[in-house]
Each structure stands twice: as structure tokens, then as C-alpha cells.
Amino acid sequence: MTTNIILLGPPGAGKGTQARKLEEGRGLMQLSTGDMLRAARTSGTEMGQRVAEVMDRGELVTDEIVIGLIREKLAEGGNGFIFDGFPRTLAQADALGALLDETGMTLDSVIEMRVDDEALVRRITGRFTCGNCGEVYHDDTKPTAKPGICDVCGSDDLKRRADDNEDSLKTRLLEYYKKTSPLIGYYYAKDKLAPVDGLAEIDEVARQISAVLDGK
């Protein structure tokens, strides 16, 4: 039995982390539009050539192309898919629904990772990572034992993302609320929406998502 879900939530809500857990625990395939576009660009396929041409012109890849890439991935089969970063608009949601109908597949659940904006800003602006091993830290909730030194590998290469600042994050949140948050009502009306607490501990969020998927 396959399981197809959408992870919905603002930037920094933890969608990527939970997608990885679902990949490991349930064997689902994460369909990240960014990853698919990067892979397509270097694939040498006809679709990949179209992607490269558009990106080389500095233009946004059309919904038609993204749906084409998703169609190729769906054809690979497997235990199911996690749509992460797509759809972002109502038009994309309609296009994805039509594609799933066309391929005889269903969307089982849309997991809405709910967050408090102020808490989310604190979470994001306080995080930093080790450039050597990738361990993630936070100024308040998970500082390094020794200032400036990674607990795991001992590296002093600790970094913050350039866009992990309050002004940049608020801009990204505004973009999300303008374009993507209407999907909450869209999927609620289709009886697909299931909210979880996106600001809970990682394992607790994973538990809530599993309860949704297992119908508990």
C-alpha cells in the first residue's frame, strides 16, 4: 500500500527534517522541486535540457515543467511520495491533483506543520551549523559546549545561513502567506488537511505525523 503526502508549512517549520525521517522510516520518496530541478539540469534528458535552458536565461521554471518532472518520478513507483515545496499555489495544487488522477494515484494526507511566527523567527535566527560535519546547533536550545567549537567533530567552522536573519525570514514568511497559505483552506475543503505542532521536538512532530498516517 502506497502513501502519498504533502508537507505544508512556512520556511523553517522543519519540513525537510520530517521528510528525511519519513524516507528512512517508511521508505517514502521525497520529491523536492529544488532537488529535482538540479538533477534534471545535469541529466542530459529532453526535459533536463528544457530546464537548463530556462534556468540559464535566469527565468523561473514553469509549472508545466515541474509537473513533467513529477510525472517522471511517479512513474518510478515505490512505497509513496512526499511532496516538499510543491504545490506552492492553488494553480499548482490543481495541476498536481489532475496528475494524480491521470496516473491513478491518490493524495492521502496534507500535513500542515503549524508554527507561531515569533517562535519561528527565534528558532531560525538562532541556528547555526558545523560546516565540516553538518551538525545543527542553536544559540538558546542547543549551544556548543565550547564556544565556537563543534561538539561532534571539533571543527571551528561554524556557519549561519545568509538568509537566516529576521528581515530575510519575514520576507520569506510574507511570500508564504501570500501564495501558499491559501492551500490550507483548499485541502481542508477536500478533507485532506491534518495539522501537527511544527514547533514541538523533532521526535514528537514525527510521532504526530505517524499518528496521522496510521489513522490514530
Buried (B, 14 or more C-beta within 10 A) or exposed (E): EEBBBBBBBBBBBBBBEBBEBBBEEBEBBBBBBEEBBEBBBEBEEEBBEBBBEBBEEEEEBEBEBBBBBBEBBBEEEEBBBBBBBBBBBBEBBEBBBEBBEEEEBEBBBBBBBBBEEEEBBBBBBBBBBBEBEEBEBBEEEEEBEEEEBBBEEEBEEBEBEEEBBEEBBEEBBEEBEEBBBEBBEBBBEEEBBBBBEBBBEEEEBBBBBBEBBEEE
